[in-house]
Amino acid sequence: MKIQTINNLCCPFCSGPLRVKEVTQENEHGVHFGLVKCRSCQLNYPVVAGILILGSPSEQINVWDEVSDNPILNGVELRKLCDLLSEKRNVEAFSLLLTPAGRGNLLFRPIHQTSTAMAQDVEILRPCREKKSRVPLRIQWILNRLSCGRLQQSCQYQLADFILRHAKDLAATDVIRLFYGDFSCSEMANYFTFRFGQPRHLAALAIASIIKERSGPVLDLACGMGHLTHYFAWGEEYQRQVVGVDRDYFRLYVAKNFMVPEADFICQWVDRPLPFPSLSFDSIFCSDAFHYFLNKAGSLREMKRVLASNGLIAITRFGNLEQTPNEGYELTAEDYDRLFGDMKHILLGEDELIEGYLKKRKANLELREISKELREQKWLSVVMSNEDNLFCNQGCFSEYPHGMGHLIKNPIYSSKQKASSNRLNLKFEFPSEHYAFEDQKYQSYTLNKLDISPEVLSSLNSGMRINDLQDLVEKFVLIGVPKKFIPT
């Protein structure tokens, strides 16, 4: 984490200034492992693998079930992390933050993407499995959960040691598969691997594109693994401060070390006091999370406090209580409207955003009343600002936002080399039944099957953008991702 960013932060408990107390390991981005201290209340906060963790000394970094908002497993206390870091036991501190994120999911299908470096050591990640065992790996992990204790901690330590040693050779999808797939048997492996191109991602991009065109610092709340943080930070012309905040440590680890290394990330509850001075950000963004916030009013007050006077707040894809199934702490469209009421705002439905995006249109921010059609939408979004000129039709994209980044074949497509030629045969394939249920709209704007020519493959490998590539971007066959998203 950049030292300059740390020096601009304030303690979430007393608002005192934060400063670096000790650095046990640094890298090109600043503090990799170390301790940060509040000069006023003297509380210590750990920095683990580039992520600053804020909370009380007794607070646990739990793994949460986001639908029920209940902890799946209790995690390590912050004071324990601080003690380990002061003793320079960095790997152990990191390992205690790798609490399994699930108890085994029968819908999970392993993602077969493994880099060369990882393949050499992959057996050490399964210490409880005999190489010739006929017992399914998923069943063994369930049995391991029942014993927990030292066995689980041993698995976590070996996983942590492996990831830290091979970090430079691994890609985001490698680490996602290792933690969410092999280690946790969780559907989240599919969610994060195939998120680029999802309907919900396109709806968020329709609004995020408006922030992209603005100048000034960006705060991405509940940023997850940084799929949208990547969009805000991509491109040499956008060298501005981007900060992500989330309560899930592992997702932030992937965001910082693989997805958006140039951004800074803080692990803390998003609906609590934020560690930033007033008027710090030109834009604040939050996607796929607001309906999980219990303290929505307090969270909004904090967003407005740290927002510049003519700044913009965009909250996308929060649940409508009137439409089932429900999750988290949803409100009705009218209650959201009341909650946002003291700042000029526009409520939008996901269907409108996706339909506009597919026609290469940004979100239409012309002010309007809540309609019957909006009340019937399950997923809502809002844009808020005191800037009157913002609320108008925003026009069209010059190029699709989902094409920004390093162009790759969309992972949703399985591929097979045709024996009769050098062409690559692609087939749209949902990774699981659950993913297909959640993202049914995906197939409505993508091709089911197609072939890619050797020229396209050559252009992809060289980084050139020929006309054929742009056509495939518009068809969602190619997508833009961070440079370290997939193995090279």
Secondary structure per residue as TSV (DSSP state, phi and psi in degrees):
chain	resnum	aa	ss	phi	psi
A	1	M	-	360.0	138.7
A	2	K	-	-65.0	134.9
A	3	I	H	-63.7	-36.3
A	4	Q	H	-60.7	-39.9
A	5	T	H	-64.2	-44.4
A	6	I	H	-59.3	-42.9
A	7	N	H	-66.3	-18.2
A	8	N	T	-93.3	-1.0
A	9	L	-	-92.1	160.3
A	10	C	B	-127.7	153.2
A	11	C	-	-62.3	131.9
A	12	P	T	-70.5	-11.3
A	13	F	T	-100.4	-40.0
A	14	C	T	-123.7	-2.1
A	15	S	-	67.9	12.4
A	16	G	-	-72.2	162.0
A	17	P	B	-71.9	141.6
A	18	L	E	-98.4	141.5
A	19	R	E	-141.2	154.5
A	20	V	E	-69.0	126.7
A	21	K	E	-94.8	-43.7
A	22	E	E	-154.4	138.5
A	23	V	E	-114.8	115.5
A	24	T	E	-94.5	-19.3
A	25	Q	E	-160.2	134.7
A	26	E	E	-124.1	162.0
A	27	N	E	-140.6	-167.7
A	28	E	T	-66.5	-14.8
A	29	H	T	-100.1	2.4
A	30	G	E	118.1	-133.4
A	31	V	E	-76.7	119.6
A	32	H	E	-95.9	-45.9
A	33	F	E	-132.9	138.9
A	34	G	E	168.3	-168.4
A	35	L	E	-126.8	141.4
A	36	V	E	-117.7	140.5
A	37	K	E	-126.8	141.1
A	38	C	E	-81.6	126.6
A	39	R	T	-70.3	-18.8
A	40	S	T	-92.5	-63.1
A	41	C	T	-90.4	-3.7
A	42	Q	-	69.3	12.2
A	43	L	-	-69.6	142.7
A	44	N	E	-100.6	144.3
A	45	Y	E	-130.1	136.5
A	46	P	E	-84.0	146.8
A	47	V	E	-114.2	115.2
A	48	V	E	-122.0	115.1
A	49	A	T	53.7	41.9
A	50	G	T	89.1	-3.3
A	51	I	E	-107.3	122.7
A	52	L	E	-81.9	128.1
A	53	I	E	-110.4	123.3
A	54	L	-	-114.0	135.9
A	55	G	S	167.7	177.2
A	56	S	-	-73.5	159.9
A	57	P	T	-56.8	-32.1
A	58	S	T	-91.8	-2.2
A	59	E	-	-70.4	138.0
A	60	Q	B	-99.2	141.7
A	61	I	-	-90.2	87.1
A	62	N	-	-84.4	164.2
A	63	V	E	-99.9	125.6
A	64	W	E	-109.7	143.6
A	65	D	E	-86.8	113.0
A	66	E	T	-75.3	-22.6
A	67	V	T	-72.1	-45.9
A	68	S	T	-92.3	-15.1
A	69	D	T	62.1	30.0
A	70	N	E	-107.3	146.9
A	71	P	E	-69.4	134.4
A	72	I	E	-75.5	-48.8
A	73	L	E	-143.6	144.3
A	74	N	-	-78.3	141.9
A	75	G	-	-105.9	-164.2
A	76	V	-	-80.4	148.6
A	77	E	B	-79.4	150.5
A	78	L	H	-62.0	-37.2
A	79	R	H	-62.5	-34.7
A	80	K	H	-65.5	-42.0
A	81	L	H	-62.1	-43.5
A	82	C	H	-62.5	-40.9
A	83	D	H	-62.5	-44.1
A	84	L	H	-64.7	-41.3
A	85	L	H	-68.0	-36.4
A	86	S	H	-65.6	-24.1
A	87	E	T	-94.9	7.8
A	88	K	T	60.2	33.0
A	89	R	-	-97.2	67.1
A	90	N	H	-65.0	-45.1
A	91	V	H	-63.3	-41.1
A	92	E	H	-64.5	-40.8
A	93	A	H	-60.8	-45.1
A	94	F	H	-63.2	-40.5
A	95	S	H	-63.6	-35.6
A	96	L	T	-70.9	-12.1
A	97	L	T	-93.0	-0.7
A	98	L	-	-100.4	44.5
A	99	T	-	-61.5	132.6
A	100	P	-	-52.9	140.1
A	101	A	S	-96.9	18.6
A	102	G	-	-174.8	172.1
A	103	R	S	-114.2	18.0
A	104	G	-	103.4	120.9
A	105	N	-	-120.7	117.0
A	106	L	T	-67.9	-14.7
A	107	L	T	-85.6	-9.5
A	108	F	-	-71.2	135.6
A	109	R	-	-120.8	119.7
A	110	P	-	-54.7	144.8
A	111	I	-	-97.6	117.4
A	112	H	-	-90.1	72.1
A	113	Q	-	-132.6	109.5
A	114	T	-	-135.3	128.2
A	115	S	-	-77.9	164.2
A	116	T	H	-59.6	-45.0
A	117	A	H	-61.7	-40.8
A	118	M	H	-67.4	-37.6
A	119	A	H	-60.1	-30.6
A	120	Q	H	-67.6	-31.1
A	121	D	H	-114.9	11.1
A	122	V	G	-61.2	-28.7
A	123	E	G	-66.2	-27.4
A	124	I	G	-68.9	-15.4
A	125	L	G	-82.7	-6.1
A	126	R	-	-126.7	60.8
A	127	P	T	-65.6	-17.8
A	128	C	T	-95.3	4.8
A	129	R	S	-110.3	125.8
A	130	E	-	-73.2	140.8
A	131	K	T	-59.2	-30.7
A	132	K	T	-101.3	11.3
A	133	S	-	-64.4	140.6
A	134	R	-	-97.6	-3.4
A	135	V	S	-74.7	128.1
A	136	P	-	-55.1	141.3
A	137	L	H	-57.5	-37.8
A	138	R	H	-61.4	-42.4
A	139	I	H	-64.3	-38.7
A	140	Q	H	-63.9	-39.5
A	141	W	H	-65.5	-36.6
A	142	I	H	-64.2	-43.0
A	143	L	H	-62.3	-39.4
A	144	N	H	-61.9	-38.2
A	145	R	H	-60.3	-37.2
A	146	L	H	-64.4	-31.4
A	147	S	H	-86.4	-31.5
A	148	C	-	43.2	-135.2
A	149	G	H	49.3	-130.2
A	150	R	H	-63.1	-35.8
A	151	L	H	-62.1	-45.5
A	152	Q	H	-65.1	-43.9
A	153	Q	H	-63.5	-35.4
A	154	S	H	-64.0	-43.0
A	155	C	H	-61.9	-43.7
A	156	Q	H	-62.2	-41.6
A	157	Y	H	-65.2	-43.8
A	158	Q	H	-65.2	-38.4
A	159	L	H	-63.9	-45.8
A	160	A	H	-62.6	-45.8
A	161	D	H	-61.2	-42.1
A	162	F	H	-63.3	-48.3
A	163	I	H	-62.7	-44.2
A	164	L	H	-67.0	-39.3
A	165	R	H	-68.6	-34.0
A	166	H	H	-106.2	12.3
A	167	A	T	-53.5	-39.2
A	168	K	T	-69.8	-22.3
A	169	D	T	-99.2	-10.4
A	170	L	-	-94.0	160.7
A	171	A	-	-115.3	168.4
A	172	A	H	-56.6	-43.2
A	173	T	H	-66.6	-30.4
A	174	D	H	-60.2	-49.9
A	175	V	H	-70.8	-36.8
A	176	I	H	-60.5	-45.3
A	177	R	I	-65.7	-41.6
A	178	L	I	-60.8	-49.6
A	179	F	I	-80.0	-55.0
A	180	Y	I	-79.3	-30.3
A	181	G	I	-87.7	-76.8
A	182	D	I	-64.1	-39.4
A	183	F	I	-87.4	-39.2
A	184	S	T	-107.8	-14.1
A	185	C	-	50.5	50.0
A	186	S	-	-114.9	143.7
A	187	E	T	-63.3	-16.9
A	188	M	H	-61.0	-22.6
A	189	A	H	-58.7	-43.3
A	190	N	H	-71.5	-40.6
A	191	Y	H	-57.2	-46.9
A	192	F	H	-81.0	-29.3
A	193	T	H	-71.8	-37.4
A	194	F	S	-107.7	20.5
A	195	R	-	-70.2	-39.4
A	196	F	T	-61.7	120.1
A	197	G	T	102.1	-13.5
A	198	Q	-	-58.5	150.5
A	199	P	H	-53.3	-44.7
A	200	R	H	-64.7	-32.2
A	201	H	H	-68.6	-39.0
A	202	L	H	-66.3	-41.4
A	203	A	H	-60.3	-41.7
A	204	A	H	-65.9	-39.5
A	205	L	H	-64.4	-31.4
A	206	A	H	-59.6	-31.9
A	207	I	H	-93.8	-38.8
A	208	A	H	-59.9	-29.8
A	209	S	H	-62.1	-27.3
A	210	I	H	-70.7	-39.4
A	211	I	H	-66.9	-38.7
A	212	K	H	-56.4	-33.6
A	213	E	T	-81.7	-9.0
A	214	R	S	-88.6	166.3
A	215	S	-	-106.9	166.9
A	216	G	S	99.8	164.7
A	217	P	-	-64.2	149.4
A	218	V	E	-121.4	134.9
A	219	L	E	-111.8	121.7
A	220	D	E	-107.3	103.8
A	221	L	E	-88.4	142.5
A	222	A	T	52.8	50.4
A	223	C	-	-76.2	-12.0
A	224	G	T	59.9	-130.4
A	225	M	T	-88.7	6.1
A	226	G	-	85.4	24.9
A	227	H	H	-60.7	-38.0
A	228	L	H	-91.1	-28.0
A	229	T	H	-58.7	-39.4
A	230	H	H	-55.4	-43.0
A	231	Y	H	-63.5	-41.7
A	232	F	H	-67.0	-32.5
A	233	A	H	-94.6	-11.5
A	234	W	-	-71.7	139.0
A	235	G	S	102.3	137.7
A	236	E	G	-63.8	-29.5
A	237	E	G	-75.7	-6.0
A	238	Y	G	-114.7	44.9
A	239	Q	-	-81.1	71.2
A	240	R	S	-122.0	166.5
A	241	Q	-	-69.3	128.9
A	242	V	E	-128.8	125.9
A	243	V	E	-125.7	133.6
A	244	G	E	-113.1	142.6
A	245	V	E	-130.2	135.2
A	246	D	E	-157.9	156.8
A	247	R	S	-88.4	-11.3
A	248	D	-	-94.9	113.4
A	249	Y	H	-64.8	-49.1
A	250	F	H	-60.5	-38.7
A	251	R	H	-62.8	-39.2
A	252	L	H	-67.7	-35.5
A	253	Y	H	-59.0	-46.1
A	254	V	H	-64.4	-41.8
A	255	A	I	-59.1	-47.5
A	256	K	I	-73.5	-40.6
A	257	N	I	-94.1	-12.9
A	258	F	I	-134.3	-35.1
A	259	M	I	-92.2	-53.2
A	260	V	-	-138.2	69.4
A	261	P	T	-62.3	-23.5
A	262	E	T	-77.5	-13.3
A	263	A	S	-90.1	168.7
A	264	D	E	-114.9	148.8
A	265	F	E	-134.8	141.7
A	266	I	E	-127.2	132.4
A	267	C	E	-97.7	111.8
A	268	Q	S	-167.4	167.0
A	269	W	-	-67.1	132.9
A	270	V	T	-77.9	-26.0
A	271	D	T	-95.3	28.4
A	272	R	S	-116.1	174.4
A	273	P	-	-53.1	131.7
A	274	L	-	-87.3	146.3
A	275	P	S	-86.2	39.1
A	276	F	S	-124.3	145.8
A	277	P	-	-63.6	160.5
A	278	S	T	-61.4	149.3
A	279	L	T	63.2	32.3
A	280	S	-	-81.6	-26.6
A	281	F	E	-125.2	140.6
A	282	D	E	-77.9	-33.5
A	283	S	E	-138.4	141.7
A	284	I	E	-126.5	130.6
A	285	F	E	-127.2	143.8
A	286	C	E	-150.0	126.2
A	287	S	E	-130.0	140.8
A	288	D	S	62.2	28.3
A	289	A	-	-145.0	-24.0
A	290	F	G	-60.4	-32.1
A	291	H	G	-72.0	-11.3
A	292	Y	G	-87.3	-12.3
A	293	F	-	-75.4	122.5
A	294	L	S	-74.4	-45.1
A	295	N	-	-92.2	68.2
A	296	K	H	-66.6	-42.8
A	297	A	H	-64.3	-44.3
A	298	G	H	-64.3	-38.9
A	299	S	H	-63.1	-43.1
A	300	L	H	-64.0	-38.9
A	301	R	H	-60.8	-41.1
A	302	E	H	-67.0	-41.5
A	303	M	H	-58.2	-45.6
A	304	K	H	-68.0	-32.5
A	305	R	H	-65.6	-43.0
A	306	V	H	-88.6	0.3
A	307	L	E	-88.2	139.2
A	308	A	E	-63.0	160.0
A	309	S	E	-57.3	-39.1
A	310	N	E	-109.1	31.1
A	311	G	E	-78.8	-179.1
A	312	L	E	-130.1	134.5
A	313	I	E	-114.1	125.6
A	314	A	E	-124.4	120.9
A	315	I	E	-120.4	117.1
A	316	T	E	-114.3	149.8
A	317	R	E	53.6	68.2
A	318	F	E	-113.1	150.1
A	319	G	E	-77.2	144.8
A	320	N	B	-96.7	119.4
A	321	L	T	-60.2	-28.7
A	322	E	T	-73.6	-12.5
A	323	Q	S	-116.8	127.1
A	324	T	S	-94.2	160.1
A	325	P	S	-74.7	157.6
A	326	N	-	-106.8	153.0
A	327	E	-	-151.3	153.8
A	328	G	S	67.6	-138.6
A	329	Y	S	-124.2	69.5
A	330	E	-	-75.4	155.9
A	331	L	B	-122.3	168.8
A	332	T	-	-79.3	166.3
A	333	A	H	-58.3	-40.5
A	334	E	H	-65.3	-38.8
A	335	D	H	-71.3	-36.0
A	336	Y	H	-62.4	-42.6
A	337	D	H	-60.2	-41.7
A	338	R	H	-64.6	-42.7
A	339	L	H	-60.8	-40.2
A	340	F	T	-85.9	-0.2
A	341	G	T	-59.9	-29.0
A	342	D	T	-82.0	1.8
A	343	M	S	-128.3	140.0
A	344	K	-	-57.1	133.8
A	345	H	E	-155.2	164.2
A	346	I	E	-135.3	127.8
A	347	L	E	-91.7	137.9
A	348	L	E	-131.9	149.9
A	349	G	E	-96.9	152.5
A	350	E	H	-64.3	-38.2
A	351	D	H	-60.0	-42.5
A	352	E	H	-62.6	-41.7
A	353	L	H	-66.5	-44.1
A	354	I	H	-67.0	-44.3
A	355	E	H	-59.1	-43.5
A	356	G	H	-65.9	-41.7
A	357	Y	H	-60.0	-43.7
A	358	L	H	-65.0	-19.6
A	359	K	T	-98.1	13.6
A	360	K	T	67.3	32.8
A	361	R	B	-109.8	140.3
A	362	K	-	-74.1	172.8
A	363	A	-	-62.2	136.5
A	364	N	B	-86.4	112.3
A	365	L	-	-99.9	19.0
A	366	E	-	-64.2	129.2
A	367	L	-	-64.6	140.1
A	368	R	-	-157.4	163.5
A	369	E	-	-76.7	161.0
A	370	I	-	-68.7	123.5
A	371	S	-	-99.1	167.0
A	372	K	H	-60.7	-39.1
A	373	E	H	-63.0	-38.2
A	374	L	H	-67.1	-40.2
A	375	R	H	-62.6	-24.6
A	376	E	T	-87.9	-2.5
A	377	Q	-	-83.1	135.2
A	378	K	S	-74.4	-37.9
A	379	W	E	-115.2	124.8
A	380	L	E	-115.2	160.3
A	381	S	E	-140.1	160.2
A	382	V	E	-141.9	145.2
A	383	V	E	-122.1	129.0
A	384	M	E	-126.3	142.4
A	385	S	E	-171.1	155.8
A	386	N	S	-92.8	2.5
A	387	E	-	-88.7	106.0
A	388	D	G	-60.5	-36.5
A	389	N	G	-66.5	-13.5
A	390	L	G	-71.8	-30.1
A	391	F	S	-87.3	81.6
A	392	C	S	-154.9	175.6
A	393	N	B	-68.9	121.2
A	394	Q	-	-83.0	-4.6
A	395	G	-	81.5	-153.7
A	396	C	B	-114.8	161.2
A	397	F	-	-75.0	145.9
A	398	S	S	-76.7	-33.0
A	399	E	S	-149.2	153.1
A	400	Y	-	-63.3	130.6
A	401	P	G	-59.8	-32.5
A	402	H	G	-71.1	-6.1
A	403	G	G	-94.8	-0.9
A	404	M	-	-79.5	125.9
A	405	G	S	128.2	-163.4
A	406	H	E	-80.2	116.3
A	407	L	E	-71.4	130.2
A	408	I	E	-138.8	166.5
A	409	K	E	-65.5	132.5
A	410	N	-	-55.6	122.4
A	411	P	T	-60.1	-16.5
A	412	I	T	-67.0	-15.7
A	413	Y	E	-96.0	125.4
A	414	S	E	-79.0	154.0
A	415	S	E	-131.7	149.6
A	416	K	E	-148.8	128.9
A	417	Q	E	-71.8	128.9
A	418	K	-	-75.6	130.9
A	419	A	T	-66.4	-31.1
A	420	S	T	-83.2	-9.5
A	421	S	S	-156.8	-178.0
A	422	N	S	-88.1	3.5
A	423	R	-	-73.7	150.8
A	424	L	E	-106.2	125.1
A	425	N	E	-90.4	124.9
A	426	L	E	-112.4	142.6
A	427	K	E	-136.6	127.5
A	428	F	E	-66.3	130.6
A	429	E	-	-149.8	114.6
A	430	F	-	-64.4	139.4
A	431	P	S	-75.3	-18.2
A	432	S	-	-162.2	165.1
A	433	E	H	-64.7	-40.4
A	434	H	H	-63.2	-43.3
A	435	Y	H	-62.2	-41.4
A	436	A	H	-62.6	-39.4
A	437	F	H	-65.3	-43.9
A	438	E	H	-70.9	-29.2
A	439	D	T	-126.8	47.7
A	440	Q	G	-59.3	-32.5
A	441	K	G	-69.3	-15.7
A	442	Y	G	-54.5	-44.2
A	443	Q	G	-72.1	-13.5
A	444	S	G	-73.0	-18.1
A	445	Y	S	-126.4	13.1
A	446	T	S	-121.0	162.3
A	447	L	-	-83.9	141.8
A	448	N	S	-76.2	-42.8
A	449	K	E	-141.8	149.9
A	450	L	E	-167.2	165.3
A	451	D	E	-111.8	144.4
A	452	I	E	-111.3	135.0
A	453	S	-	-79.6	161.4
A	454	P	H	-59.4	-32.5
A	455	E	H	-64.4	-40.8
A	456	V	H	-65.5	-43.3
A	457	L	H	-61.3	-41.9
A	458	S	H	-63.8	-41.8
A	459	S	H	-64.9	-40.0
A	460	L	H	-60.9	-45.8
A	461	N	H	-67.1	-31.8
A	462	S	H	-88.0	-13.5
A	463	G	T	86.0	2.7
A	464	M	-	-75.6	149.1
A	465	R	-	-115.4	90.7
A	466	I	-	-86.3	169.9
A	467	N	H	-58.6	-37.7
A	468	D	H	-61.1	-34.2
A	469	L	H	-66.8	-43.8
A	470	Q	H	-62.6	-37.0
A	471	D	H	-63.9	-39.7
A	472	L	H	-73.0	-28.4
A	473	V	H	-64.2	-45.0
A	474	E	H	-65.3	-22.1
A	475	K	T	-96.7	3.9
A	476	F	T	67.0	18.0
A	477	V	S	-77.6	-35.7
A	478	L	E	-111.7	142.8
A	479	I	E	-136.3	156.2
A	480	G	E	-92.2	133.6
A	481	V	E	-137.7	167.1
A	482	P	-	-60.7	155.9
A	483	K	T	-61.4	-30.8
A	484	K	T	-104.9	28.1
A	485	F	S	-75.7	-43.1
A	486	I	S	-121.1	159.5
A	487	P	-	-62.7	146.0
A	488	T	-	-106.3	360.0
